[in-house]
Amino acid sequence: MTRVLEFVVALIMVFILAVIVGLFLPSHAHIERSIEISHNPQHIYDVLNNFRRFPDYAGGELQALDPQVKFTQSGPAYGKGATFSWTGNDAVGNGKLVNESGNIDLAGNSQVTWGITNDWRGKDKTFTLQVVPRQGQRVSTVTWGYDVDYGWNLIDRYSSLWIHGAPATMIQYGLDALQNMLAGIPNVDYGKLEPGLYHVDATPVLLVSTKAARTLDDIDSAKGAALKQIEAALGKLGVKAAGPVTVVTTDWGDTNYLFDLAVPIDSTTVTIDGKPYDLTKLPPRPTGDQPAAAPAASSSAGQPAAASSSGGPASAPGSLDKKNELIVNGDVRAMMVPARQVLEASWTGEAGLPLMRMALQAYAGTHGYDFNQTTDRPYDQLVSMPNVQDSDQIYRVFLPVTNAPEQTPEQISGRVKPLAALDPSLWAGETPKPVEAKKAEPKKAEHAKRRRHR
């Protein structure tokens, strides 16, 4: 009996001691980890200010614990109120992150704060992510901090002794994965862009696939030659140009530029050798080794066989080439550009177009828009008229995207106006031509600019 009493007294003393120690433990805890990332600070801030890329970095730690974990995004696509939730097994549990605030200061300290709801001990839990540029914005220090209040809950206060467990692990994993993810995004400054997300309708076009050396003069010459072929085809087909000259990028190589030059037309039906063809009924582009199919004629006269199956020449007008584009004549093809969502920004001057395409890719990457340049290539439209000087030509640059919201942050804030519709009658007469290379000897500065199309 005496030993039992001694044991009870000992337990009481331990409990009292634990209470006393708990009272002196801090009611607030903070940890942080930092990493240096060689990337544009605005890119880093934009990634952190929305949760669309969260599964690609910090979400990996949750997926490692539960491969079947389910992620859900709700609320605004960007900024305050954006919400990311997960549901998983006992190791992951259920949780939610809410973007509570964000402030971008590219010359100083940009910061994003996420509120946390999960099974970690404590209340008023937050992640604070700071981006501090260094070395002229060539390197950024990213600091990811975790704060939690325990109040007078002594058990929660004791949990601070293990704060370097789950929160710290998630933070370090997220920072390392963030660095790896950003390495796949073009490190191009898009701070002066004002891009918008738009839905464009399906459009019938005539096009010519071509290539040129990577100089403005050579590219302009290739565009001019392709445009002459399309102009000749317009007359034979009896259709009119209905939109600006469009350049669809296939490959921006080290020395050569491969692209399609396309002109929108005013009809979805073209007549070749007396047979009408409905471009809306052309089969989709084949994938892998899938052979080209025969196009559907819009008349009741029947459907012509594809050149590959009829034994005719591979370039027979009215047949399909290997990309299921309708052969008009020579190098001219007809097709329907499908309806899709695009990320668009305007640019003045031809020399900066390749950089603009990369800037749109970087913007899409940091904002979580999916794109595939192999199956859905970027393109640009020359929307200014032919008499405009080369350096003042206005282009619309487009990147087809998927899994994107309806608007960019710039549109939500009202900084970007709706995409203005173009008047087809501007192109219904003579097809507008890109400005030709100057015949006279250019000035040294201008010659240096045009020597290499960067």
Secondary structure by P-SEA (a helix, b strand, c coil): caaaaaaaaaaaaaaaaaaaaaaacccbbbbbbbbbbcccaaaaaaaaacccccccccaaaaaaacccbbbbbccccccccbbbbbbbccccccbbbbbcbbbbbcccccbbbbbbbccccccbbbbbbbbbbcccccbbbbbbbbbbbbccaaaaaaaccccccaaaaaaaaaaaaaaaaacccccccccccbbbbbbbccccbbbbbbcccccaaaaaaaaaaaaaaaaaaaaaacccccccbbbbbccccccbbbbbbbbbcccccccccccccccccccccccccccbbbbbbccccccccccccccccccccccccccccccccccbbbbbccbbbbbbbccccccaaaaaaaaaaaaaaaabbbbbccccccccccccccccccccbbbbbbbbbccccccccccccccccccccccccccccccccccccccccccaaaaaaacccc
